[in-house]
């Protein structure tokens, strides 16, 4: 396989990367992979949504909060919502669980715009026999010293006896939504929405000129599993398959027809690939004296090669002279 280009922009779906405080007896459940461990009537806390604007911290010449951003849950027995909390009032020994959001310091990608949103961040097994509320804190840790921190938001999440309760917290530049649920969320069937396909010509990759097939798609409930995107080339005018003209099995089906395929592994329960690209060298196309119209059937497959979604690219034209590489 040649290249997988994945940009997670504007909407990023976060995996569950919780690790508990030392000595804490907690369990984290991932609704994408776990359908056990929580019994009927047990309560879980779901972190559904987190939005951060670009002015959430002091500007540092960038268009986004700079530094490691954390969401931490605390044992509520040590805090009171009426208190005026300073940075020195939060103790690691009171932490139940923490989650790092991807950003410049953690190697994740950020949007180019003025905001960033995270959805479906995972669920936390609520030990309701110990306490009926949780305190949360969202803060940014300066990358230079890992000591200087700025709390962006904090608050108390109350347990509710109803089946499904949504809790929203907002200020001028940050919003977070929690949900308490009395039953576990079972693993559903993976779903894919193929939103858009487009072509890019005159791309040079690995010393070869060619074109790229681009896709935007969302895949749900398939985290940590391997999938595949496959594009099969056809002549536009009569739907015939195009024979591959290079001696490279990466670009040919077992019957010798032109294709390009790439594997992918979603890292979030609900993952959006805004620019997934497949490279095809011009040398793989038939030699011609004029431009020939083509199109590609695109398929998204699961690890067993079951079809999850399919679509068709726009018609495009390629001319490959005899002396082309």
C-alpha positions as CSV (number, residue, x, y, z in Angstrom):
1,X,0.0,0.0,0.0
2,X,1.2,3.5,-0.8
3,X,-0.3,6.2,1.3
4,X,-3.0,6.9,3.8
5,X,-3.6,10.6,4.3
6,X,-6.0,11.3,7.1
7,X,-6.8,14.7,8.4
8,X,-9.2,14.9,11.3
9,X,-10.3,18.5,11.1
10,X,-13.0,20.5,12.8
11,X,-14.7,17.5,14.3
12,X,-12.4,15.0,16.1
13,X,-13.8,12.0,17.9
14,X,-11.8,11.2,20.9
15,X,-10.9,7.7,22.1
16,X,-11.1,6.7,25.7
17,X,-7.6,7.2,27.1
18,X,-8.5,7.3,30.8
19,X,-6.0,6.2,33.5
20,X,-7.0,6.4,37.1
21,X,-5.3,8.0,40.0
22,X,-2.9,5.9,41.9
23,X,-4.8,3.5,44.2
24,X,-8.2,4.4,42.7
25,X,-10.5,1.4,42.2
26,X,-12.2,2.6,39.0
27,X,-13.3,1.0,35.8
28,X,-13.6,2.7,32.4
29,X,-15.9,1.3,29.8
30,X,-15.7,2.0,26.1
31,X,-19.1,1.8,24.5
32,X,-17.4,1.1,21.2
33,X,-15.9,-2.2,22.3
34,X,-17.4,-3.2,25.7
35,X,-20.8,-4.8,26.2
36,X,-20.0,-6.3,29.6
37,X,-18.9,-5.2,33.0
38,X,-21.8,-2.9,33.7
39,X,-25.0,-4.6,35.0
40,X,-28.5,-3.4,34.5
41,X,-29.2,-0.5,36.8
42,X,-25.6,0.5,37.1
43,X,-24.9,4.1,36.3
44,X,-22.3,5.4,33.8
45,X,-21.2,8.9,33.0
46,X,-20.9,9.7,29.3
47,X,-18.9,12.7,28.2
48,X,-20.8,13.5,25.0
49,X,-19.4,16.8,23.8
50,X,-16.7,19.3,24.4
51,X,-16.2,22.6,22.5
52,X,-13.3,24.9,22.9
53,X,-13.0,28.3,21.2
54,X,-9.6,29.8,20.1
55,X,-9.6,32.4,22.8
56,X,-9.9,29.9,25.6
57,X,-6.5,30.8,26.9
58,X,-4.0,33.7,26.7
59,X,-3.0,34.1,23.1
60,X,0.4,32.8,22.2
61,X,0.5,33.6,18.5
62,X,-1.6,30.6,17.5
63,X,-5.3,30.2,16.6
64,X,-6.0,27.5,19.2
65,X,-5.3,26.8,22.9
66,X,-1.7,25.8,23.2
67,X,-0.5,23.1,25.5
68,X,-1.8,19.8,26.8
69,X,-5.5,20.0,27.6
70,X,-6.9,17.7,30.2
71,X,-10.4,16.8,31.5
72,X,-10.2,15.4,35.0
73,X,-12.9,13.9,37.3
74,X,-12.5,14.4,41.0
75,X,-13.8,12.8,44.2
76,X,-16.6,15.3,45.2
77,X,-16.1,14.8,48.9
78,X,-13.1,17.2,48.9
79,X,-14.8,20.0,47.0
80,X,-17.8,22.4,47.3
81,X,-19.4,24.2,44.4
82,X,-19.6,27.3,46.6
83,X,-15.9,27.5,46.9
84,X,-13.8,29.9,44.8
85,X,-11.2,27.4,43.5
86,X,-7.7,28.4,42.6
87,X,-5.1,26.4,40.8
88,X,-3.5,25.4,44.1
89,X,-6.8,23.9,45.4
90,X,-6.9,20.9,43.0
91,X,-5.0,17.8,44.2
92,X,-3.9,14.8,42.2
93,X,-4.7,12.5,45.1
94,X,-8.4,13.4,44.7
95,X,-8.5,12.5,41.0
96,X,-10.7,9.6,39.9
97,X,-9.7,9.7,36.2
98,X,-8.2,12.0,33.6
99,X,-8.4,12.3,29.9
100,X,-6.0,14.2,27.6
101,X,-7.4,15.9,24.6
102,X,-5.3,15.8,21.4
103,X,-3.5,19.0,20.6
104,X,-0.2,20.5,19.6
105,X,1.7,19.1,22.5
106,X,0.2,15.6,22.4
107,X,0.8,15.1,18.6
108,X,-2.9,15.4,17.7
109,X,-4.3,17.6,15.0
110,X,-6.2,20.8,15.4
111,X,-8.6,22.6,13.1
112,X,-7.4,25.6,11.1
113,X,-10.4,27.6,12.2
114,X,-11.5,29.3,15.4
115,X,-12.9,26.4,17.3
116,X,-12.5,22.7,17.9
117,X,-15.1,20.1,19.0
118,X,-14.8,16.6,20.5
119,X,-17.7,14.2,20.4
120,X,-18.4,10.9,22.1
121,X,-15.4,10.8,24.3
122,X,-16.3,7.7,26.2
123,X,-18.0,6.6,29.4
124,X,-16.9,6.3,33.1
125,X,-18.3,3.7,35.4
126,X,-20.0,5.7,38.1
127,X,-19.4,4.4,41.6
128,X,-22.7,5.7,42.9
129,X,-22.4,3.7,46.1
130,X,-19.5,6.0,47.0
131,X,-20.9,9.3,46.0
132,X,-23.8,10.9,44.1
133,X,-21.9,13.6,42.3
134,X,-18.6,14.2,40.5
135,X,-16.5,17.3,40.2
136,X,-14.9,17.9,36.8
137,X,-12.1,20.3,35.7
138,X,-10.8,21.2,32.2
139,X,-7.4,22.8,32.2
140,X,-4.5,23.5,29.9
141,X,-0.9,22.7,30.9
142,X,1.8,24.9,29.5
143,X,4.2,22.7,27.4
144,X,7.3,24.4,28.6
145,X,7.3,23.5,32.3
146,X,4.3,21.2,32.9
147,X,3.7,23.2,36.0
148,X,1.9,26.3,34.9
149,X,-1.8,25.6,34.3
150,X,-4.9,27.5,33.5
151,X,-8.3,26.1,34.4
152,X,-10.8,26.7,31.6
153,X,-13.9,25.4,33.4
154,X,-14.9,23.4,36.5
155,X,-18.2,22.2,38.0
156,X,-20.2,19.5,39.6
157,X,-22.0,16.8,37.8
158,X,-25.0,15.5,39.8
159,X,-26.3,12.0,39.6
160,X,-29.9,11.7,38.5
161,X,-32.4,8.9,39.1
162,X,-34.0,9.2,35.7
163,X,-32.8,6.9,32.9
164,X,-31.0,9.4,30.7
165,X,-30.1,12.9,31.9
166,X,-28.1,15.4,29.8
167,X,-26.1,18.0,31.7
168,X,-24.6,21.1,30.0
169,X,-22.0,23.5,31.2
170,X,-21.0,26.7,29.3
171,X,-19.0,29.9,29.5
172,X,-17.7,32.4,27.0
173,X,-15.4,30.1,25.2
174,X,-16.0,26.5,26.3
175,X,-19.0,24.1,26.4
176,X,-19.1,20.6,27.8
177,X,-22.0,18.1,27.9
178,X,-22.3,15.1,30.2
179,X,-24.9,12.4,30.3
180,X,-25.8,10.0,33.0
181,X,-27.2,6.7,31.9
182,X,-28.6,3.9,34.1
183,X,-27.8,1.1,31.6
184,X,-24.7,0.3,29.5
185,X,-24.5,1.2,25.9
186,X,-24.1,-2.0,23.9
187,X,-21.9,-2.4,20.8
188,X,-23.8,-1.6,17.7
189,X,-23.2,-2.6,14.1
190,X,-20.6,-0.4,12.4
191,X,-22.0,2.3,10.1
192,X,-20.3,4.3,7.4
193,X,-21.5,7.5,5.7
194,X,-19.6,8.3,2.5
195,X,-20.1,12.1,2.2
196,X,-17.9,13.1,-0.8
197,X,-15.4,12.0,-3.4
198,X,-13.2,14.1,-5.5
199,X,-10.1,13.9,-7.7
200,X,-6.7,15.7,-7.7
201,X,-4.5,15.6,-10.8
202,X,-0.7,16.0,-11.3
203,X,0.3,14.6,-7.9
204,X,3.9,13.4,-7.5
205,X,4.4,10.6,-5.0
206,X,7.4,8.3,-4.6
207,X,8.9,9.7,-7.8
208,X,5.8,9.0,-9.9
209,X,3.3,11.4,-11.4
210,X,-0.4,10.5,-11.0
211,X,-3.7,11.4,-9.5
212,X,-5.3,11.0,-6.1
213,X,-8.8,9.8,-5.3
214,X,-10.0,11.7,-2.2
215,X,-12.8,10.7,0.1
216,X,-14.6,12.2,3.1
217,X,-16.4,9.6,5.2
218,X,-17.5,8.9,8.8
219,X,-17.3,5.5,10.3
220,X,-19.1,4.7,13.6
221,X,-18.6,1.9,16.1
222,X,-15.5,0.5,14.5
223,X,-12.7,1.8,16.7
224,X,-9.4,-0.2,16.6
225,X,-10.6,-2.4,13.8
226,X,-9.0,-2.6,10.3
227,X,-11.0,-1.5,7.4
228,X,-10.2,-1.0,3.7
229,X,-11.0,1.7,1.1
230,X,-10.9,0.3,-2.5
231,X,-11.3,2.2,-5.8
232,X,-11.9,0.2,-9.0
233,X,-11.3,2.0,-12.3
234,X,-13.8,1.9,-15.2
235,X,-14.3,3.5,-18.5
236,X,-17.0,6.1,-18.3
237,X,-18.7,5.4,-21.6
238,X,-19.4,1.6,-21.3
239,X,-18.6,0.7,-17.7
240,X,-15.8,-1.6,-18.7
241,X,-13.0,-2.3,-16.2
242,X,-9.6,-0.7,-17.0
243,X,-6.6,-3.1,-17.3
244,X,-3.6,-2.1,-15.2
245,X,-0.6,-1.2,-17.3
246,X,2.2,-1.5,-14.6
247,X,3.7,-4.7,-13.2
248,X,2.7,-3.9,-9.6
249,X,0.2,-5.9,-7.7
250,X,-0.6,-2.9,-5.5
251,X,-2.5,-1.5,-8.5
252,X,-4.2,-4.6,-9.9
253,X,-6.9,-7.0,-8.9
254,X,-6.1,-10.8,-9.3
255,X,-7.6,-10.5,-12.8
256,X,-5.3,-7.6,-13.7
257,X,-7.8,-4.7,-13.6
258,X,-6.8,-1.3,-12.3
259,X,-7.5,-0.7,-8.6
260,X,-6.0,1.1,-5.7
261,X,-6.7,0.1,-2.1
262,X,-5.6,1.3,1.4
263,X,-6.3,0.0,4.9
264,X,-7.3,2.2,7.7
265,X,-7.9,1.9,11.5
266,X,-10.3,4.3,13.2
267,X,-9.0,5.4,16.5
268,X,-12.2,6.9,17.8
269,X,-15.6,5.4,18.5
270,X,-17.0,7.9,15.9
271,X,-14.4,8.9,13.4
272,X,-14.5,11.4,10.6
273,X,-11.9,11.1,7.8
274,X,-12.1,14.4,6.0
275,X,-9.4,13.7,3.5
276,X,-8.6,10.1,2.9
277,X,-6.5,9.8,-0.3
278,X,-5.5,7.0,-2.7
279,X,-2.7,7.5,-5.2
280,X,-2.7,6.1,-8.7
281,X,0.3,6.6,-11.1
282,X,-0.5,7.8,-14.6
283,X,1.7,4.9,-15.8
284,X,-1.0,2.5,-14.7
285,X,-3.4,3.8,-17.2
286,X,-3.7,2.7,-20.9
287,X,-1.5,4.5,-23.5
288,X,-3.6,7.0,-25.5
289,X,-3.2,9.8,-28.0
290,X,-6.0,11.8,-26.5
291,X,-7.8,12.2,-23.1
292,X,-10.0,9.2,-22.0
293,X,-12.8,9.5,-19.5
294,X,-12.8,7.3,-16.5
295,X,-14.5,7.0,-13.2
296,X,-14.0,4.9,-10.1
297,X,-16.3,2.8,-8.0
298,X,-15.3,3.3,-4.4
299,X,-16.0,0.7,-1.7
300,X,-15.4,0.9,2.1
301,X,-15.1,-2.6,3.6
302,X,-14.7,-4.1,7.1
303,X,-12.1,-6.5,8.3
304,X,-14.0,-9.4,6.7
305,X,-14.3,-7.5,3.5
306,X,-18.0,-7.0,3.9
307,X,-19.3,-3.9,2.1
308,X,-20.1,-1.0,4.5
309,X,-20.6,1.8,2.0
310,X,-20.0,2.5,-1.7
311,X,-20.0,5.4,-4.1
312,X,-18.8,6.7,-7.5
313,X,-16.2,9.4,-8.1
314,X,-16.8,12.3,-10.6
315,X,-15.8,11.5,-14.2
316,X,-12.1,12.5,-14.8
317,X,-9.9,12.4,-17.9
318,X,-6.4,11.0,-18.3
319,X,-4.0,11.0,-21.4
320,X,-0.9,8.8,-21.2
321,X,1.5,9.3,-24.0
322,X,3.9,6.4,-24.9
323,X,6.9,8.1,-23.3
324,X,5.1,8.6,-20.0
325,X,6.7,6.9,-17.0
